Amino acid sequence: MDRVLDLERTARVIQATDPDIVVLNEVDSGTARSFGVLQADSLGALLNLHATFGRSIDYDGGQYGNALLSRYPIVNFRIVDLSTDSLREGRSIFISQIDMEGDTLTIMGTHIGLSPQERNEQINQIIEVLADEHNYILAGDFNFEPTSENYQIITRYVRDGLKELSPSPATTFPADNPDRRIDYIFVSEAIEVVQSDDFQWPEKTSASDHQPQILHFK
């Protein structure tokens, strides 16, 4: 990542994957550092996708959080606060339903904390959210590795979609020389995963500090 704010470059990387659903983390909405741009809406317009922003915190005159882009209509969207008493950065998860030509699929996106204790609290909150869902995908930056206790806890309730296709899924961070896997696409029992992509694109490692994760399902 070169720390250059360039939404058109980000859009090119996303477009190169020809996605139906995109979960994004570290998204600005109306902040001064991003020149007041509503990044989710702007990316949606550039890509001709439906877009919704999910606030985690107020920041720099605007908001900061996660976002959903979808080729299909977004018919419901809500946010659950995952902030803890640790006084670290506020966190959230969005829960959204999309209408896939008559079939409803729940998409959840999150970016959880940096400390194991904070993550344990947030994972327990996420597990409570999952109890009300059936047909879902949960994706984002979880800040833990597959060898961690955090991972062991959450995978009692969800399936690691990419690991079902490969015993050693690719590392994701940092983008230019990844040495750890901290980003995941988790799925419910109702989801059948069929393929993952070894996505190559010249701007992939400059548009974000994380490698993109791509999963095909039906």
N, C-alpha and C positions, 0 to 999 in steps of 0.2 A: 504494500500500500504506500502511495506517495503523498498521502494527506492532502491531495487536491480534490476540492469539491466539484464534481462533474457528474450531474445526474444523467446527462446524455450518454456518458460512458457507462454508467451503471445500467442504464436501459439497454445499451447494446449487449452487455454481458448477459442480462436476463433474456433478451430476445433471442440470443444465439441458442438458448436451450429450448425455445419454443414451448414454454410452460403453460399448463392449465391453472396451476395454483402456485403462489409464491408467498412464503413467510419471510419477513424482513425484520431484523433487529437494528437497534441504534438508529432510529429514524427521527429526524427533527420535523417539527411542525410549527412554523412561524417564529423560529428563534432568530436572534440577531446574528449569531455566527453563521447561519445559513441564509442570511439576507431576507428573512421573512417568508421564505418559500415553504409551502405545504408539500413536503417531499413525497408523501404517499400519493396525493392527488396528482402531482406533477408526473410521477412515474406511471401512474395509471393512464394519464393522457398520452404520454409518449408511447406506451405499449398497447393502447386501446384495450385496457383491462379495467374491470371494476376495482376500486381501491377504497380501503378503510384504514384509518389510523387508530391505534390503541394507546392511549396515554399511560405512561408510567410515572412521570414526574413533571412538574412545571420547571422550566429551565430557560434562562437567558431571554426572557420576554415572550417565550412561547411554551411549547411542550416537547417532550422527548419520550420515545417508547418503541413500540413494535408496529408492524403494519401487515395487512393482507392484500394481495393482488389476486384477482381471480378472473378467469375467462367466463365463469358462470356467475349469474346474479347472486349477490350476497343478501340473504333474506333476513338475517338476524345477526346482531353483533353486540356483545357485552364484554365488560372488563371486570376481572376480579383482582383486587389489590393483594399483592403478595409481600408487601413491605413488612419488615420485622422490626424489633426493638433495638437492633444492633447499631442504629444511626448510620448505617451504610446507605448506599443509593437505593431509592425506592424502586420496587419491581412490580410487575403485573403479568397477568396472562389474559389474552383475549380468547373468547369462545364465540365462534361464528358458525352459522349454518349457510351452506351454499346449495343452490338448486341446480343439480346436474341433470337437467332435462327430465324432471319429475322425481328423481331420487335425491334425497337430502343427505348431505355429508357434513359432519362437524369438523371444522378446522380450528385448532388451537395453536397459538404461538406465544412463546415466552422467552425471556432472557433472565436467568436467575443469578443469584449472588456469587461473590468471590470466596467467601469463607465456608468451610464444610458445615459448620453449625448453622449458618444462615441458610445454606442450601437444604439442609435436613428439614428445617421448618417449612421452607417453601415447597419442597417435594411433598411433604405431608398435606399441605394445602392443595396442591395439584391433585393428589390422589383422591381427596374429597370431591374435587370437581369431576374427576373421571367417573366417580360412582354414579353420576347422573347421565352419563353418555354411553352410547353403544357403538355406533359406526363413526370412528373418528381417526384423525391424524393429529399428532402433537409434535411440533417442530420448533427448533430454535437453538440458541446458545445456552448450554446448561453449565458450562464452566467446570465440568468434572470429566475425568477420564474413565474408560471402561473398567479399570481395576479398582475404582473407588467404591466405598460403601454407599455413596449417593447413587451410583449406577445400580448396584445390587438391589437397593431398596425399590427404585422406580420400576425396574424390569421384572419385579414380581407382579406388576399390574399391567404392563404394556410390553409389546414386542419391539425389539430394535430392528426396524425394517431393513436397513442396509446390512446388518450382520447376518440376517437370514439368507442373504445372497452371497456373502463372502465371509469367511471366518475372521478375516483381518481387514475390515473396511479402511479406506484411506484416512490418513491424518488430515486435520482441517486447519490447524493454527500453529504459527502465523502463516499467512497465505503464501509468502514468497519462499518459505523453507519450512513447511509444516512438520512438527515433531510430536504433536499430540492430537488426539481426537476429543473435542469438547462440544461438537455440534452434532445433533441427532435428528432423525425423523422416526419417531415412535408411532406405532399403529395399534389399533384394537384388533381383537380376534377376528372381527368381521371383514377385515381388509386383507386381500390377497396381493402380496408383492410379487412382481414378475421380472423386474429388471432395474439395474442401476447403471448410470453412465459414467465413463471416464471422460469427463467433459474437458475439452481443450479449447482455449480461446486466448488470443494474444493479450487481452486486457484483464484476464481473470485475476491475476495477482496484484494488479494496481487499483482495481475498482473497489476492493474491500481488503480488510486485514484477515479475513477468514476465507477458506476455500468453500465454494458452493457445494451443497449436498443435493443430489438428484435421485429421485426414486419414482419408478413407474409402478402403478398398482391398478387393480380392477376389483 
